């Protein structure tokens, strides 16, 4: 006797949206989560009255009006605009690369002057086809920007020298010839007032949820109580790594409560020189324009992934993409399980794309 129509493994955005949509169609769902809280990586924890992005900064942005309307039914969003700062040694620059950045680097004042400077520096490589990330970056933005704002950050992010990384990792770099510090070009942008956790709470309000419950420890029992599984964990783990392990980069955080009102004056500050071990510092109160007496910061370190660490970023090089194809072929023949999200599909997704993917799945699956 099946007790549930769907078992959803993982309570992040993808799994929770599918569960919410299935519940609206009177499908009985069980959501299980191996962590002690719902929300996956968008989980926010209230510390000292500040909504702390526990698994790294999550800034919602989209140009899709329907997606914006959909997510706003669960929370009111503020007008937060992502304008990160980059620090190289003792120099401070605006991101993404824009006229403020170019003025600080070279003293140029007009877009034409900036373009000329970049074109002049790009000539260094001549007509060669870029063979690695370093050559690709120089061919796009020249050596000065590469050395100060790309090289160290990228090497920390990937744990390898830029000359050892494939050129396709940086297909393009955002270069703007305007004095605009807004990182995203999307029509809609903001942070939910009160944090992200409330969104998932509302989605799962009428649905059975089990926390601290690992699918792989209870696989046989769980498979027997549900008609179908929506699995948002790593696809290779589901199939017991039968073709080998997919590779990821992980991230670790050092979070600290400081007895001061304002630590860095910005939500996101990137550290682009290799000598600083962390990639960035997040000051969480600035996401919601906080006026608390204290502040909470998180230093973010890119980390080598092992099975006991959380997989954050898929390493979509040729080897891993070929390996994923094998798992995908296996999944396509499997009528019991549906894979979704960044781990299930071995692909990095922004939050708006996760919403689209989850709603598309619900449309296909629930309207048959």
C-alpha positions as CSV (number, residue, x, y, z in Angstrom):
1,X,0.0,0.0,0.0
2,X,1.6,3.3,-1.1
3,X,1.0,6.1,1.4
4,X,2.2,8.9,-0.8
5,X,2.0,9.9,-4.4
6,X,5.4,11.6,-4.2
7,X,8.4,11.4,-2.0
8,X,10.4,14.6,-2.4
9,X,14.1,14.2,-1.3
10,X,15.4,17.6,-0.3
11,X,13.5,20.7,1.0
12,X,15.2,23.3,-1.1
13,X,13.5,25.6,-3.6
14,X,13.0,23.0,-6.3
15,X,11.6,20.3,-4.1
16,X,9.4,22.6,-2.1
17,X,7.9,24.2,-5.2
18,X,7.1,20.8,-6.6
19,X,5.6,19.7,-3.3
20,X,3.5,22.9,-3.1
21,X,2.2,22.5,-6.7
22,X,1.5,18.8,-6.2
23,X,-0.4,19.5,-3.0
24,X,-2.6,22.0,-4.8
25,X,-3.6,19.1,-7.1
26,X,-4.5,16.9,-4.1
27,X,-1.4,14.7,-4.4
28,X,-0.1,13.4,-1.1
29,X,3.5,14.3,-0.6
30,X,6.3,13.5,1.9
31,X,9.3,15.8,2.0
32,X,12.4,14.5,3.6
33,X,15.5,16.6,4.5
34,X,18.8,15.3,5.9
35,X,19.6,18.6,7.6
36,X,17.8,19.8,10.7
37,X,16.0,22.6,8.9
38,X,14.0,23.2,5.7
39,X,15.1,25.4,2.9
40,X,18.2,23.8,1.5
41,X,20.9,26.4,0.6
42,X,18.5,29.3,0.7
43,X,17.9,28.8,4.4
44,X,18.2,32.0,6.5
45,X,18.7,31.9,10.2
46,X,17.8,34.8,12.5
47,X,20.9,35.8,14.6
48,X,20.7,39.0,16.7
49,X,17.7,40.1,14.7
50,X,19.6,39.7,11.4
51,X,18.6,37.2,8.7
52,X,21.8,35.3,8.0
53,X,22.3,33.6,4.7
54,X,23.6,30.4,6.2
55,X,24.9,28.9,2.9
56,X,26.1,32.0,1.1
57,X,24.6,35.1,-0.3
58,X,21.3,34.5,-2.2
59,X,20.2,37.6,-4.1
60,X,17.0,37.1,-6.1
61,X,17.0,38.5,-9.6
62,X,14.9,37.8,-12.7
63,X,13.6,39.3,-15.9
64,X,10.7,36.9,-15.9
65,X,7.6,38.7,-14.7
66,X,5.7,35.5,-14.0
67,X,8.5,34.1,-11.9
68,X,8.7,37.4,-9.9
69,X,4.9,37.3,-9.4
70,X,5.1,33.7,-8.3
71,X,7.8,34.1,-5.6
72,X,6.1,37.3,-4.3
73,X,3.1,35.4,-3.2
74,X,5.2,33.9,-0.4
75,X,7.1,37.0,0.8
76,X,7.4,40.7,0.2
77,X,10.7,41.6,-1.4
78,X,12.7,44.8,-0.8
79,X,14.6,46.9,-3.3
80,X,18.0,45.5,-2.6
81,X,20.4,46.1,-5.5
82,X,23.5,43.9,-5.7
83,X,26.6,46.3,-5.9
84,X,29.6,44.3,-4.8
85,X,33.0,45.8,-4.0
86,X,36.3,44.2,-4.8
87,X,39.4,44.7,-2.7
88,X,42.8,44.0,-4.3
89,X,45.6,44.4,-1.7
90,X,44.8,47.9,-0.4
91,X,42.8,49.1,-3.5
92,X,39.0,49.1,-3.7
93,X,37.0,48.7,-6.9
94,X,33.4,48.6,-8.0
95,X,32.0,45.4,-9.6
96,X,31.0,44.5,-12.2
97,X,33.8,46.1,-14.3
98,X,32.4,49.5,-15.2
99,X,33.4,53.2,-15.7
100,X,34.0,53.6,-11.9
101,X,36.4,50.6,-12.0
102,X,38.2,51.9,-15.1
103,X,38.5,55.4,-13.7
104,X,40.1,54.0,-10.5
105,X,42.5,51.7,-12.6
106,X,43.6,54.1,-15.2
107,X,42.2,57.6,-14.5
108,X,40.0,57.4,-17.7
109,X,36.7,59.4,-17.7
110,X,35.0,58.5,-20.9
111,X,33.8,55.1,-22.3
112,X,36.0,55.7,-25.4
113,X,39.1,56.2,-23.3
114,X,38.3,53.0,-21.3
115,X,37.7,51.0,-24.5
116,X,41.0,52.2,-26.0
117,X,42.9,51.2,-22.9
118,X,41.3,47.7,-22.8
119,X,42.0,47.2,-26.6
120,X,45.6,48.3,-26.1
121,X,46.1,45.7,-23.4
122,X,44.4,42.9,-25.3
123,X,47.0,43.2,-28.1
124,X,49.5,41.5,-25.8
125,X,48.1,38.1,-26.9
126,X,48.1,38.8,-30.6
127,X,45.9,36.5,-32.7
128,X,46.5,33.3,-30.7
129,X,43.5,31.1,-29.7
130,X,43.3,31.3,-25.9
131,X,44.5,27.9,-24.5
132,X,43.7,28.5,-20.8
133,X,41.7,30.8,-18.5
134,X,44.5,33.3,-18.1
135,X,44.8,33.8,-21.9
136,X,41.0,33.9,-22.3
137,X,40.6,36.6,-19.6
138,X,43.4,38.7,-21.0
139,X,41.9,38.4,-24.5
140,X,38.6,39.8,-23.1
141,X,39.7,42.5,-20.6
142,X,43.4,43.0,-20.8
143,X,46.1,42.3,-18.2
144,X,45.4,44.9,-15.6
145,X,41.9,43.9,-14.9
146,X,42.9,40.2,-15.1
147,X,45.8,40.5,-12.6
148,X,43.9,42.7,-10.1
149,X,40.3,41.5,-10.3
150,X,40.2,38.0,-11.9
151,X,43.3,36.0,-11.3
152,X,43.5,35.6,-7.6
153,X,39.7,35.3,-7.0
154,X,39.4,32.6,-9.8
155,X,42.4,30.6,-8.5
156,X,40.9,30.6,-5.0
157,X,37.5,29.7,-6.4
158,X,38.7,26.7,-8.4
159,X,41.7,25.6,-6.3
160,X,44.0,25.7,-9.4
161,X,46.2,28.1,-11.2
162,X,44.5,30.1,-13.9
163,X,47.0,28.7,-16.5
164,X,45.8,25.2,-15.6
165,X,42.1,26.0,-15.9
166,X,40.3,25.6,-19.3
167,X,39.4,28.8,-21.2
168,X,35.7,28.0,-21.4
169,X,35.2,28.7,-17.7
170,X,35.3,32.4,-18.6
171,X,33.4,32.6,-21.9
172,X,32.8,36.3,-21.2
173,X,33.4,38.8,-18.5
174,X,30.8,41.6,-17.7
175,X,32.2,44.9,-19.0
176,X,30.0,48.0,-18.8
177,X,31.0,51.4,-20.2
178,X,28.5,53.2,-17.9
179,X,28.8,54.4,-14.3
180,X,26.4,51.7,-13.1
181,X,27.3,49.5,-10.1
182,X,24.2,47.3,-10.3
183,X,25.6,43.8,-10.8
184,X,22.5,42.4,-12.5
185,X,20.7,43.6,-15.6
186,X,17.5,41.9,-14.6
187,X,14.2,43.8,-14.4
188,X,13.4,42.5,-10.9
189,X,15.7,42.2,-8.0
190,X,15.5,42.0,-4.2
191,X,15.7,40.1,-0.9
192,X,12.6,38.8,0.9
193,X,11.9,41.0,3.9
194,X,12.3,38.6,6.8
195,X,14.5,36.1,5.0
196,X,14.1,33.1,2.7
197,X,13.0,30.5,5.2
198,X,9.5,31.9,5.5
199,X,9.0,31.2,1.8
200,X,9.7,27.5,2.2
201,X,7.6,27.3,5.4
202,X,4.6,28.6,3.5
203,X,5.1,26.2,0.6
204,X,5.4,23.2,2.9
205,X,2.7,24.3,5.4
206,X,0.2,21.6,4.7
207,X,2.7,18.9,3.7
208,X,4.3,16.1,5.7
209,X,8.0,16.9,6.4
210,X,10.7,14.8,8.1
211,X,13.9,16.6,9.2
212,X,17.2,14.9,10.0
213,X,16.1,12.1,7.7
214,X,18.7,10.7,5.2
215,X,17.2,9.1,2.1
216,X,20.1,6.6,1.8
217,X,19.7,5.4,5.4
218,X,16.0,4.6,4.8
219,X,15.9,4.0,1.1
220,X,14.0,0.7,1.0
221,X,11.3,1.8,3.4
222,X,10.9,5.2,1.6
223,X,10.8,3.7,-1.8
224,X,8.0,1.3,-0.7
225,X,5.7,4.1,0.6
226,X,5.7,6.4,-2.5
227,X,4.6,6.0,-6.1
228,X,7.3,8.3,-7.4
229,X,10.4,10.1,-6.1
230,X,11.5,13.6,-6.9
231,X,15.2,13.5,-6.0
232,X,17.2,16.8,-5.6
233,X,20.4,15.3,-4.3
234,X,23.5,14.3,-6.3
235,X,22.4,12.0,-9.2
236,X,25.6,10.0,-9.0
237,X,25.0,9.2,-5.3
238,X,21.5,8.0,-6.1
239,X,23.0,5.4,-8.5
240,X,25.7,4.6,-5.9
241,X,28.4,6.1,-8.1
242,X,28.2,3.2,-10.5
243,X,30.0,5.1,-13.3
244,X,32.3,7.1,-10.9
245,X,32.0,10.3,-8.9
246,X,31.0,13.6,-10.4
247,X,33.2,16.5,-9.2
248,X,32.2,19.6,-7.3
249,X,33.7,22.6,-5.5
250,X,32.5,23.1,-1.9
251,X,32.3,26.2,0.2
252,X,32.9,26.7,3.9
253,X,31.9,29.7,6.0
254,X,33.3,31.3,9.2
255,X,30.4,33.3,10.7
256,X,31.0,35.9,13.4
257,X,28.8,38.2,15.5
258,X,30.5,41.6,15.9
259,X,29.6,44.1,18.6
260,X,29.7,47.0,16.1
261,X,27.0,48.5,14.0
262,X,28.6,48.3,10.6
263,X,31.7,46.3,9.6
264,X,32.3,46.9,5.9
265,X,29.5,49.2,4.7
266,X,28.3,46.7,2.0
267,X,26.7,43.3,1.8
268,X,29.3,41.7,-0.5
269,X,33.0,42.5,-0.6
270,X,35.2,40.3,-2.8
271,X,38.9,39.8,-2.0
272,X,40.6,39.3,-5.3
273,X,44.3,38.8,-4.3
274,X,45.4,35.2,-3.8
275,X,47.1,35.9,-0.4
276,X,43.8,36.5,1.3
277,X,42.5,33.0,1.9
278,X,38.7,33.8,1.7
279,X,37.0,34.8,-1.5
280,X,34.6,37.3,0.1
281,X,33.0,38.6,3.2
282,X,29.2,38.9,3.5
283,X,27.7,41.4,6.0
284,X,24.2,40.1,6.2
285,X,22.4,43.0,7.7
286,X,22.9,45.1,4.5
287,X,20.7,42.8,2.5
288,X,17.7,44.1,4.4
289,X,19.1,47.6,5.3
290,X,19.4,46.6,8.9
291,X,19.8,49.1,11.7
292,X,20.7,46.6,14.5
293,X,23.4,47.6,17.1
294,X,25.4,44.5,16.2
295,X,26.4,42.9,12.9
296,X,27.0,39.4,11.5
297,X,29.7,38.6,8.9
298,X,30.6,35.4,7.1
299,X,34.0,34.8,5.5
300,X,33.6,32.5,2.6
301,X,36.3,30.0,1.6
302,X,36.2,28.0,-1.6
303,X,37.0,24.4,-0.6
304,X,38.0,21.1,-2.2
305,X,34.9,18.8,-2.2
306,X,34.9,15.4,-0.6
307,X,31.9,13.2,0.1
308,X,31.6,14.5,3.7
309,X,31.2,18.1,2.4
310,X,28.3,19.9,0.8
311,X,28.6,20.0,-3.0
312,X,28.0,23.6,-4.2
313,X,29.3,24.1,-7.7
314,X,29.4,21.4,-10.4
315,X,32.7,21.3,-12.3
316,X,31.2,21.1,-15.9
317,X,34.4,20.2,-17.8
318,X,34.4,17.6,-20.6
319,X,35.1,14.6,-18.3
320,X,32.3,15.4,-15.8
321,X,29.8,16.3,-18.6
322,X,30.5,12.9,-20.2
323,X,30.0,11.2,-16.9
324,X,26.8,13.0,-16.2
325,X,25.4,11.9,-19.6
326,X,25.8,8.3,-18.5
327,X,23.8,9.0,-15.3
328,X,21.2,10.9,-17.3
329,X,20.7,8.0,-19.7
330,X,20.1,5.8,-16.7
331,X,17.7,8.3,-15.2
332,X,15.8,8.6,-18.5
333,X,15.0,4.9,-18.3
334,X,13.9,5.0,-14.7
335,X,10.1,5.4,-14.3
336,X,10.3,5.7,-10.5
337,X,12.5,8.7,-10.0
338,X,12.6,12.3,-11.3
339,X,15.8,14.3,-10.8
340,X,15.8,18.1,-10.4
341,X,17.8,21.1,-9.1
342,X,21.5,21.8,-9.4
343,X,22.6,18.5,-7.9
344,X,20.0,16.3,-9.6
345,X,20.8,17.9,-13.0
346,X,24.5,18.6,-12.3
347,X,24.1,22.2,-13.4
348,X,24.4,25.6,-11.7
349,X,21.0,27.3,-11.5
350,X,20.1,30.8,-10.4
351,X,17.0,30.8,-8.2
352,X,14.7,32.1,-10.9
353,X,15.8,29.2,-13.2
354,X,15.1,26.7,-10.4
355,X,11.6,28.1,-10.1
356,X,11.0,27.7,-13.9
357,X,12.4,24.2,-13.8
358,X,10.2,23.1,-10.8
359,X,7.1,24.7,-12.3
360,X,7.8,23.0,-15.7
361,X,8.1,19.7,-14.0
362,X,4.9,20.2,-12.1
363,X,3.1,21.1,-15.3
364,X,4.4,18.0,-17.1
365,X,3.9,15.6,-14.2
366,X,0.7,16.8,-12.6
367,X,-1.4,17.5,-15.7
368,X,-1.0,14.1,-17.4
